[in-house]
Amino acid sequence: MNPIIKYVDLKTPSFGTNIPLVRKRVAKNVTRNFNDKQEFVEYVESIKPSRRVNAYLTIDCSCGKMYEYKDQNEIPSSNLICDCKRELIIYGE
């Protein structure tokens, strides 16, 4: 089965700013960082996950490294930056 949410970094931005991969859509073409882990978990839970999924969250960085979290307790409470320096989850501004 598939994870509840899978973020795939197909291409790291090359225009100088490093926008985190995991963001909240607030309007068409407008996104922002999640304020904290709690807000992110609430968002995931609002999706009404199937009980047959094999992962809660999967993040695939363009460098090839994969981050898989089996449940909400495993999601990092602080920013997640890949070994290649790609920002995957940044909480707050």
Contacts in CASP RR format, 6 or more apart in sequence:
PFRMAT RR
TARGET T0000
AUTHOR 0000-0000-0000
METHOD contacts of the structure
MODEL  1
MNPIIKYVDLKTPSFGTNIPLVRKRVAKNVTRNFNDKQEFVEYVESIKPS
RRVNAYLTIDCSCGKMYEYKDQNEIPSSNLICDCKRELIIYGE
1 50 0 8 1.000
1 52 0 8 1.000
1 53 0 8 1.000
1 54 0 8 1.000
2 53 0 8 1.000
2 54 0 8 1.000
2 55 0 8 1.000
3 53 0 8 1.000
3 54 0 8 1.000
3 55 0 8 1.000
3 56 0 8 1.000
3 57 0 8 1.000
3 58 0 8 1.000
3 68 0 8 1.000
4 44 0 8 1.000
4 47 0 8 1.000
4 49 0 8 1.000
4 50 0 8 1.000
4 53 0 8 1.000
4 55 0 8 1.000
4 56 0 8 1.000
4 57 0 8 1.000
5 44 0 8 1.000
5 47 0 8 1.000
5 56 0 8 1.000
5 57 0 8 1.000
5 58 0 8 1.000
6 57 0 8 1.000
6 58 0 8 1.000
6 59 0 8 1.000
6 60 0 8 1.000
7 21 0 8 1.000
7 22 0 8 1.000
7 57 0 8 1.000
7 58 0 8 1.000
7 59 0 8 1.000
7 60 0 8 1.000
7 88 0 8 1.000
8 60 0 8 1.000
9 21 0 8 1.000
9 59 0 8 1.000
9 60 0 8 1.000
9 61 0 8 1.000
9 62 0 8 1.000
9 86 0 8 1.000
9 88 0 8 1.000
10 62 0 8 1.000
11 62 0 8 1.000
12 18 0 8 1.000
12 62 0 8 1.000
12 86 0 8 1.000
13 19 0 8 1.000
18 85 0 8 1.000
18 86 0 8 1.000
18 87 0 8 1.000
19 87 0 8 1.000
20 33 0 8 1.000
20 87 0 8 1.000
20 88 0 8 1.000
20 89 0 8 1.000
20 90 0 8 1.000
21 59 0 8 1.000
21 61 0 8 1.000
21 86 0 8 1.000
21 87 0 8 1.000
21 88 0 8 1.000
21 89 0 8 1.000
22 34 0 8 1.000
22 40 0 8 1.000
22 59 0 8 1.000
22 80 0 8 1.000
22 88 0 8 1.000
22 89 0 8 1.000
23 31 0 8 1.000
23 32 0 8 1.000
23 33 0 8 1.000
23 34 0 8 1.000
24 31 0 8 1.000
24 32 0 8 1.000
24 33 0 8 1.000
24 34 0 8 1.000
24 39 0 8 1.000
24 40 0 8 1.000
24 43 0 8 1.000
25 31 0 8 1.000
26 32 0 8 1.000
33 90 0 8 1.000
33 91 0 8 1.000
33 92 0 8 1.000
33 93 0 8 1.000
34 40 0 8 1.000
34 43 0 8 1.000
34 89 0 8 1.000
34 91 0 8 1.000
34 92 0 8 1.000
35 91 0 8 1.000
35 92 0 8 1.000
36 77 0 8 1.000
36 91 0 8 1.000
36 92 0 8 1.000
37 75 0 8 1.000
37 76 0 8 1.000
37 77 0 8 1.000
37 91 0 8 1.000
40 75 0 8 1.000
40 89 0 8 1.000
40 91 0 8 1.000
41 72 0 8 1.000
41 75 0 8 1.000
44 56 0 8 1.000
44 57 0 8 1.000
44 72 0 8 1.000
45 72 0 8 1.000
49 56 0 8 1.000
55 68 0 8 1.000
55 69 0 8 1.000
55 70 0 8 1.000
56 69 0 8 1.000
56 70 0 8 1.000
56 71 0 8 1.000
56 72 0 8 1.000
56 74 0 8 1.000
56 75 0 8 1.000
57 67 0 8 1.000
57 68 0 8 1.000
57 69 0 8 1.000
57 75 0 8 1.000
58 66 0 8 1.000
58 67 0 8 1.000
58 68 0 8 1.000
58 69 0 8 1.000
59 66 0 8 1.000
59 67 0 8 1.000
59 68 0 8 1.000
59 80 0 8 1.000
59 88 0 8 1.000
59 89 0 8 1.000
60 66 0 8 1.000
60 67 0 8 1.000
61 67 0 8 1.000
61 82 0 8 1.000
61 84 0 8 1.000
61 86 0 8 1.000
61 88 0 8 1.000
62 84 0 8 1.000
62 86 0 8 1.000
63 82 0 8 1.000
63 83 0 8 1.000
63 84 0 8 1.000
63 86 0 8 1.000
65 82 0 8 1.000
65 83 0 8 1.000
65 84 0 8 1.000
67 80 0 8 1.000
67 82 0 8 1.000
67 88 0 8 1.000
69 75 0 8 1.000
76 89 0 8 1.000
78 91 0 8 1.000
79 87 0 8 1.000
79 89 0 8 1.000
79 90 0 8 1.000
79 91 0 8 1.000
80 87 0 8 1.000
80 88 0 8 1.000
80 89 0 8 1.000
80 90 0 8 1.000
81 87 0 8 1.000
81 88 0 8 1.000
82 88 0 8 1.000
END
